[in-house]
Amino acid sequence: MNTIAFRAGNYGSPEEKTLFRCAFDPEKGFRMLEARSGLLNPSYVLEHPEKPMLYTVEETAEGAVCAWRLGAEEPTLQKKLATGGADPCHYGTERDPGAD
């Protein structure tokens, strides 16, 4: 069976490591491949399948959806949109919100 790579978010301040790239291998278990800071409470993360972009839900009292450019350094915020409600925790898309 192949190794499955995925991203996970964790509650924390932008100074803390809150975005992780991990892998699961049935024989070796879970491994953390990368930990990044710069994001606030990214409770839900969605990586673009073809572009170096990541979309997160900022689970805070104000609530936001963020589009991040991924690169060698910390993620770079491209766009941040208010959700219109407190503590959002899910995300769905029909188009690229960073395209506007």
MIFISE-745699 format. One record per atom (N, C-alpha, C): x, y, z; residue in three letters. Coordinates in steps of 0.1 Angstrom, whole numbers, padded with zeros to 4 digits, always signed. Layout:
# residues N
XYZALA;...
END
This chain:
# residues 100
+0008-0012+0000MET;+0000+0000+0000MET;+0009+0012+0000MET;+0004+0023-0007ASN;+0012+0035-0008ASN;+0011+0044+0005ASN;+0020+0052+0007THR;+0020+0062+0017THR;+0010+0073+0013THR;+0002+0078+0023ILE;-0008+0088+0020ILE;-0003+0101+0027ILE;-0001+0112+0020ALA;+0003+0124+0025ALA;-0010+0133+0027ALA;-0010+0141+0038PHE;-0021+0150+0040PHE;-0017+0162+0049PHE;-0025+0172+0050ARG;-0023+0184+0058ARG;-0033+0184+0070ARG;-0029+0189+0081ALA;-0038+0190+0092ALA;-0035+0204+0099ALA;-0046+0210+0104GLY;-0045+0222+0112GLY;-0047+0220+0126GLY;-0042+0230+0134ASN;-0043+0229+0149ASN;-0046+0243+0155ASN;-0053+0243+0165TYR;-0056+0256+0172TYR;-0043+0262+0177TYR;-0041+0275+0176GLY;-0029+0282+0181GLY;-0028+0295+0175GLY;-0018+0303+0180SER;-0015+0316+0175SER;-0006+0315+0162SER;-0005+0326+0155PRO;+0004+0326+0143PRO;+0018+0323+0147PRO;+0022+0326+0159GLU;+0036+0323+0163GLU;+0039+0308+0166GLU;+0028+0301+0168GLU;+0029+0286+0170GLU;+0028+0278+0158GLU;+0033+0266+0158LYS;+0032+0257+0147LYS;+0017+0252+0147LYS;+0010+0256+0136THR;-0004+0252+0136THR;-0008+0245+0122THR;+0001+0244+0113LEU;-0001+0238+0100LEU;+0009+0227+0099LEU;+0004+0215+0096PHE;+0013+0203+0095PHE;+0011+0195+0082PHE;+0022+0190+0076ARG;+0021+0181+0065ARG;+0025+0168+0071ARG;+0017+0158+0069CYS;+0019+0145+0076CYS;+0018+0134+0065CYS;+0022+0122+0069ALA;+0021+0110+0061ALA;+0017+0098+0069ALA;+0009+0089+0062PHE;+0005+0077+0069PHE;+0010+0065+0060PHE;+0017+0056+0066ASP;+0021+0044+0059ASP;+0017+0033+0068ASP;+0009+0023+0063PRO;+0004+0012+0071PRO;+0015+0005+0079PRO;+0027+0004+0074GLU;+0038-0003+0081GLU;+0045+0006+0091GLU;+0046+0019+0088LYS;+0054+0028+0097LYS;+0045+0037+0105LYS;+0032+0037+0102GLY;+0023+0046+0110GLY;+0023+0060+0105GLY;+0020+0070+0114PHE;+0020+0084+0111PHE;+0033+0090+0113PHE;+0037+0100+0104ARG;+0049+0107+0105ARG;+0046+0122+0102ARG;+0052+0131+0110MET;+0051+0145+0107MET;+0062+0149+0097MET;+0059+0154+0086LEU;+0069+0158+0076LEU;+0073+0173+0077LEU;+0064+0181+0081GLU;+0066+0195+0081GLU;+0057+0202+0091GLU;+0061+0212+0098ALA;+0053+0220+0107ALA;+0056+0235+0104ALA;+0045+0243+0102ARG;+0046+0257+0099ARG;+0039+0265+0108ARG;+0043+0277+0110SER;+0036+0288+0118SER;+0031+0298+0109SER;+0024+0308+0114GLY;+0019+0319+0106GLY;+0004+0319+0104GLY;-0003+0309+0109LEU;-0017+0308+0107LEU;-0024+0308+0121LEU;-0036+0314+0121LEU;-0044+0314+0134LEU;-0055+0304+0133LEU;-0055+0295+0142ASN;-0066+0285+0144ASN;-0071+0279+0131ASN;-0062+0273+0122PRO;-0067+0267+0110PRO;-0074+0254+0112PRO;-0086+0255+0116SER;-0094+0243+0120SER;-0097+0234+0109SER;-0097+0239+0097TYR;-0100+0231+0085TYR;-0091+0235+0074TYR;-0084+0226+0067VAL;-0075+0230+0057VAL;-0078+0222+0044VAL;-0076+0228+0033LEU;-0079+0222+0020LEU;-0067+0227+0010LEU;-0059+0217+0006GLU;-0048+0220-0003GLU;-0053+0219-0018GLU;-0050+0229-0026HIS;-0053+0229-0040HIS;-0046+0217-0046HIS;-0053+0209-0055PRO;-0046+0197-0060PRO;-0035+0200-0071PRO;-0036+0212-0077GLU;-0026+0215-0087GLU;-0017+0227-0085GLU;-0022+0236-0076LYS;-0014+0249-0074LYS;-0008+0248-0060LYS;+0002+0256-0057PRO;+0008+0257-0044PRO;-0001+0266-0035PRO;-0014+0263-0034MET;-0023+0271-0026MET;-0029+0262-0015MET;-0032+0269-0004LEU;-0039+0262+0007LEU;-0050+0271+0012LEU;-0062+0265+0015TYR;-0073+0273+0020TYR;-0076+0268+0034TYR;-0078+0278+0043THR;-0080+0275+0057THR;-0093+0282+0062THR;-0099+0276+0072VAL;-0109+0282+0080VAL;-0103+0287+0093VAL;-0104+0300+0095GLU;-0098+0306+0107GLU;-0109+0306+0118GLU;-0108+0296+0127GLU;-0119+0294+0137GLU;-0117+0304+0148GLU;-0123+0316+0147THR;-0122+0326+0157THR;-0136+0332+0159THR;-0137+0341+0169ALA;-0150+0348+0171ALA;-0155+0356+0159ALA;-0145+0361+0151GLU;-0149+0368+0139GLU;-0151+0359+0127GLU;-0144+0348+0126GLY;-0145+0339+0115GLY;-0139+0344+0102GLY;-0131+0336+0095ALA;-0126+0339+0082ALA;-0122+0327+0074ALA;-0122+0329+0061VAL;-0117+0319+0052VAL;-0105+0325+0045VAL;-0093+0318+0045CYS;-0081+0324+0040CYS;-0075+0316+0029CYS;-0069+0323+0019ALA;-0062+0316+0008ALA;-0047+0319+0010ALA;-0039+0309+0011TRP;-0024+0310+0013TRP;-0016+0305+0002TRP;-0006+0311-0002ARG;+0004+0306-0012ARG;+0014+0299-0004ARG;+0017+0286-0008LEU;+0027+0278-0002LEU;+0040+0279-0009LEU;+0051+0280-0002GLY;+0064+0280-0008GLY;+0075+0275+0002GLY;+0087+0278-0001ALA;+0098+0273+0008ALA;+0097+0280+0022ALA;+0092+0292+0023GLU;+0091+0299+0036GLU;+0078+0296+0042GLU;+0074+0305+0051GLU;+0061+0303+0058GLU;+0050+0306+0047GLU;+0038+0301+0049PRO;+0027+0304+0040PRO;+0025+0320+0039PRO;+0021+0324+0027THR;+0019+0339+0025THR;+0004+0341+0022THR;-0003+0349+0031LEU;-0017+0352+0029LEU;-0019+0359+0016LEU;-0028+0354+0008GLN;-0032+0360-0005GLN;-0045+0367-0004GLN;-0055+0362+0004LYS;-0068+0368+0006LYS;-0075+0362+0018LYS;-0082+0371+0025LYS;-0089+0367+0037LYS;-0103+0373+0036LYS;-0113+0364+0037LEU;-0127+0368+0036LEU;-0135+0365+0049LEU;-0143+0374+0054ALA;-0151+0371+0066ALA;-0161+0361+0063ALA;-0165+0353+0073THR;-0175+0342+0071THR;-0189+0347+0074THR;-0189+0358+0082GLY;-0202+0363+0086GLY;-0208+0356+0098GLY;-0200+0348+0105GLY;-0204+0341+0117GLY;-0192+0337+0125GLY;-0195+0335+0138ALA;-0184+0331+0147ALA;-0180+0316+0146ALA;-0167+0313+0148ASP;-0162+0300+0149ASP;-0166+0290+0138ASP;-0164+0294+0125PRO;-0166+0285+0115PRO;-0157+0273+0115PRO;-0161+0261+0111CYS;-0153+0250+0112CYS;-0153+0241+0100CYS;-0160+0245+0089HIS;-0161+0237+0077HIS;-0158+0246+0065HIS;-0155+0239+0053TYR;-0152+0247+0041TYR;-0155+0238+0029TYR;-0162+0245+0019GLY;-0165+0238+0007GLY;-0163+0248-0004GLY;-0159+0244-0016THR;-0157+0253-0027THR;-0162+0247-0040THR;-0166+0256-0049GLU;-0170+0253-0062GLU;-0160+0260-0072GLU;-0152+0269-0067ARG;-0143+0277-0075ARG;-0131+0281-0066ARG;-0121+0286-0072ASP;-0109+0290-0065ASP;-0111+0304-0058ASP;-0113+0305-0045PRO;-0116+0318-0039PRO;-0104+0328-0040PRO;-0092+0323-0043GLY;-0080+0331-0044GLY;-0080+0338-0058GLY;-0089+0334-0067ALA;-0089+0339-0081ALA;-0094+0353-0082ALA;-0102+0358-0073ASP;-0107+0372-0074ASP;-0097+0382-0071ASP;
END
